Amino acid sequence: MPLRRHPVRYTLWLARTGAAPKSFSLPAWVPLVVLGVLVGWSGLNLWLWHRTAEMRNLQIQLVSLSEQARKLNNQLAAERTRNNALSQDAKRILRQIELLEQEINALRERAGMPKIKLTPTRNEEGGRGGAGVPAGLEEVLKYAAQQTENLGEQLSEVSPALHETLRREAATPYGYPLRGYTRITSYFGYRRNPFGWGFEFHNGVDFSAPYGSLVQATGAGVVVEAGWKGPFGLAVVVDHGYGYRTLYGHLSSILVRPGHRVERGTALGRVGSTGRSTGPHLHYTVYRYGSEVNPSRYLD
């Protein structure tokens, strides 16, 4: 007859001082289940802790990336602002170069020289196959430096010619020889003889002015005569160069001497009635290469 196996059981004794002990009988599988639950719980806690650490690291990385992105955005905004400012500066530089070219061309035209063309027109900018204004900031700065050098060379070229032009303009008789008195009483050409019968050639114009009024030079030059000059009485003659001379006659007094350098507006003497004159006035003659010409064309 085979032996019957009894199931394995565990008995737990709980003793307390002053009390009868208590015992609990548990099947053998219960501790195993409890142990398995404890192992599973520990493993779950360990897995959760590991995942929490990973999440914490990811959060730290996200915060770092967010900070980097914010810095990059700030840098991009600053760079965009800087590029906009540089673009405005580049446009302003190109505009200034264009204005300088216009001013130099005005000076060249005044000096009798042909105009130059360095900067492209607005229609040429960005045109295909043309030498338009470059778009890149670095190219614009190089272009501006090149054009500035070219304009400097053009200015050096025009300077001597312009200086000579200004000297010629300053020397050419222009304006009235009396300040505030512009009424002409006798014009250039043939007129009735104020001292007798017939007609005579009048080689200048006469201005009516009070006795003692200041007479001024109509252009820069050198006094070549200052004294009595026949029918013109007390007179001053100024050599302006470039073929021009002017005569101021019938003066009451002379304020310059031969050899004096005068400018336009310099006082030469005072109105009088010396010489062949019928009353206080100024006789004004303009000579061009030794010949008398009509002074009226040089008044305005």
C-alpha positions in Angstrom: 0.0 0.0 0.0 1.7 3.3 -1.0 2.4 6.0 1.4 0.3 9.1 1.2 2.2 12.4 1.0 0.9 15.3 3.1 1.2 18.8 1.6 4.0 20.9 2.9 2.9 23.6 5.3 4.7 26.3 7.3 3.7 27.2 10.8 4.3 30.7 12.2 4.5 31.1 16.0 3.7 34.5 17.4 4.6 34.9 21.1 3.9 37.8 23.3 5.0 38.2 26.9 2.3 37.4 29.3 0.1 35.9 26.7 -0.4 32.5 25.2 1.5 32.1 21.8 -0.4 31.9 18.6 0.4 29.8 15.6 -0.5 30.2 12.0 -0.2 27.4 9.5 0.4 28.5 5.9 0.7 26.5 2.8 4.2 26.3 1.3 3.3 28.4 -1.8 2.2 31.5 0.2 5.8 32.5 1.2 6.8 31.9 -2.4 4.1 34.2 -3.7 4.9 36.9 -1.1 8.6 36.6 -2.1 7.7 36.9 -5.7 5.5 39.9 -5.1 8.4 41.6 -3.1 10.9 40.9 -5.9 8.4 42.2 -8.5 7.7 45.3 -6.5 11.4 46.0 -6.1 12.0 45.5 -9.7 9.1 47.8 -10.6 10.4 50.5 -8.2 13.9 50.1 -9.7 12.5 50.4 -13.3 10.4 53.4 -12.3 13.4 55.1 -10.6 15.5 54.5 -13.8 12.8 56.0 -16.0 12.4 59.0 -13.6 16.1 59.6 -13.9 16.0 59.4 -17.7 13.0 61.8 -17.6 14.9 64.2 -15.4 17.9 64.1 -17.7 15.6 64.7 -20.7 14.1 67.7 -18.9 17.5 69.1 -18.2 18.5 68.7 -21.8 15.2 70.3 -23.0 15.9 73.3 -20.7 19.4 73.6 -22.0 18.2 73.4 -25.6 15.5 75.9 -25.0 18.1 78.3 -23.6 20.4 77.7 -26.6 17.4 78.3 -28.9 16.6 81.6 -27.1 20.2 82.8 -27.4 20.3 81.8 -31.1 17.0 83.8 -31.7 18.5 86.8 -29.9 21.7 86.5 -32.0 19.7 86.2 -35.2 17.6 89.2 -34.3 20.7 91.2 -33.5 22.3 90.0 -36.8 19.2 90.9 -38.7 19.2 94.4 -37.1 22.9 94.8 -37.9 22.4 93.7 -41.5 19.5 96.2 -41.9 21.7 98.9 -40.5 24.6 98.0 -42.8 22.2 98.0 -45.7 21.0 101.5 -44.9 24.6 102.6 -44.5 25.5 101.1 -47.8 22.6 102.9 -49.5 23.6 106.1 -47.9 27.2 105.7 -49.0 26.1 105.0 -52.6 23.9 108.0 -52.5 26.7 110.2 -51.2 29.0 108.9 -54.0 26.3 109.8 -56.6 25.9 113.3 -55.2 29.7 113.8 -55.2 29.8 112.7 -58.9 27.0 115.2 -59.7 29.0 118.0 -57.9 32.2 117.1 -59.7 30.4 117.1 -63.0 29.0 120.5 -62.2 32.6 121.7 -61.5 33.8 120.1 -64.7 31.1 121.7 -66.7 32.0 125.1 -65.2 35.6 124.5 -66.0 34.7 123.6 -69.6 35.5 119.9 -69.2 33.3 117.0 -70.3 31.2 115.2 -67.8 32.2 111.8 -66.3 30.0 108.7 -65.7 31.1 106.5 -62.8 28.0 105.4 -60.8 25.3 103.5 -62.7 21.8 105.0 -63.1 18.8 103.6 -61.3 17.7 101.8 -64.6 21.1 100.1 -64.7 21.0 98.8 -61.2 20.6 95.1 -61.1 20.4 94.9 -64.9 21.5 91.8 -66.6 24.9 92.1 -68.2 25.4 95.6 -66.8 27.7 97.0 -64.2 24.9 97.5 -61.6 25.4 98.3 -58.0 26.5 95.1 -56.1 24.0 93.6 -53.7 26.3 92.2 -51.1 27.4 94.4 -48.3 31.1 93.5 -48.6 30.9 94.1 -52.4 29.1 97.4 -51.8 31.9 98.6 -49.5 34.6 97.6 -52.0 32.6 99.3 -54.7 32.3 102.4 -52.6 36.0 102.5 -51.9 36.8 102.1 -55.6 34.4 104.8 -56.6 35.7 107.2 -53.9 39.2 106.7 -55.3 38.0 107.4 -58.8 36.2 110.5 -57.7 39.3 111.7 -55.9 41.3 111.3 -59.1 38.6 113.2 -61.1 38.7 116.0 -58.5 42.5 116.2 -58.7 42.1 116.5 -62.5 39.4 119.1 -62.5 41.1 121.3 -59.7 43.6 123.1 -61.9 41.1 123.8 -64.7 38.5 124.9 -62.2 41.0 127.2 -60.5 41.8 128.8 -63.8 38.1 129.2 -64.6 37.4 130.8 -61.3 40.3 133.2 -61.9 38.9 134.1 -65.3 35.4 134.6 -63.9 36.8 136.8 -61.1 38.8 138.9 -63.7 36.0 139.2 -66.3 34.2 142.6 -65.8 30.8 142.0 -64.4 28.2 144.2 -62.7 27.9 147.9 -62.2 30.8 150.2 -61.3 28.6 152.1 -58.9 26.7 150.7 -56.0 23.1 151.7 -56.0 23.4 153.9 -59.1 22.5 152.1 -62.3 20.8 154.7 -64.5 22.6 155.2 -67.8 22.5 158.7 -69.3 24.6 158.0 -72.4 25.0 154.6 -74.1 27.8 153.1 -76.1 28.0 154.0 -79.8 27.3 157.2 -81.8 25.6 160.0 -80.1 24.9 163.7 -80.5 27.9 165.8 -79.5 27.1 167.4 -76.1 29.7 170.2 -76.8 28.8 171.2 -80.3 27.3 170.2 -83.7 27.2 166.8 -85.2 27.7 163.3 -83.8 30.6 161.6 -82.1 31.4 158.0 -81.1 31.0 157.3 -77.4 33.3 154.4 -76.4 31.6 153.6 -73.1 28.5 154.3 -71.0 27.8 157.1 -68.6 26.2 156.6 -65.2 24.4 159.4 -63.4 25.5 159.6 -59.7 26.0 162.2 -57.0 29.3 163.9 -56.7 31.7 161.9 -54.4 29.9 158.5 -54.9 32.3 155.6 -54.6 33.4 154.0 -57.9 34.3 150.2 -57.6 36.2 147.8 -59.8 34.0 145.4 -61.8 36.6 142.6 -61.7 39.9 141.5 -60.2 43.0 142.9 -61.8 45.9 145.3 -61.5 45.8 149.1 -61.7 47.9 150.1 -64.7 46.9 153.8 -64.9 45.7 156.2 -62.2 45.8 159.9 -62.9 44.9 162.4 -65.6 43.9 160.9 -68.9 43.0 163.6 -71.4 39.3 164.0 -72.0 38.5 161.4 -69.3 40.0 163.7 -66.7 41.0 161.9 -63.5 40.7 158.2 -64.5 41.7 154.7 -63.4 42.5 151.8 -65.8 42.5 148.3 -64.5 44.1 145.4 -66.4 42.1 142.2 -65.6 44.0 139.8 -67.8 42.5 137.5 -70.3 42.3 140.4 -72.7 40.1 142.6 -70.5 40.7 146.2 -69.4 38.2 148.7 -67.8 38.4 152.5 -67.6 36.7 154.7 -65.0 36.7 158.4 -65.9 35.7 161.9 -64.8 36.6 161.1 -61.2 36.9 163.8 -58.5 39.6 161.8 -56.6 41.6 158.6 -57.0 42.0 156.0 -54.2 44.5 153.6 -55.8 47.9 153.8 -57.4 49.4 151.9 -60.4 50.5 148.4 -59.4 47.7 148.0 -56.8 46.0 144.6 -56.9 42.2 145.0 -56.8 39.2 142.6 -56.5 35.7 143.0 -57.7 34.1 145.7 -55.5 37.4 147.4 -54.5 37.0 151.2 -54.3 38.9 153.0 -57.0 37.9 156.6 -56.6 34.9 159.0 -56.4 32.5 160.4 -58.9 33.4 163.8 -60.3 33.3 166.0 -63.4 36.9 166.3 -64.5 38.0 166.4 -68.1 35.5 166.7 -70.9 32.3 166.6 -68.8 29.1 168.5 -68.5 28.4 167.4 -64.8 29.1 164.8 -62.2 28.9 161.3 -63.7 31.0 158.2 -64.3 32.3 157.2 -67.7 32.8 153.5 -67.9 34.6 151.7 -70.8 35.4 148.0 -71.3 38.3 147.0 -73.6 38.6 143.5 -75.1 42.0 142.9 -76.6 42.5 146.6 -77.0 39.2 147.4 -78.7 36.2 149.1 -77.0 33.2 146.9 -76.6 29.7 147.7 -75.4 29.8 147.6 -71.5 26.1 146.9 -71.4 26.7 143.2 -72.1 28.8 143.0 -68.9 26.5 144.7 -66.5 24.0 141.9 -65.8 
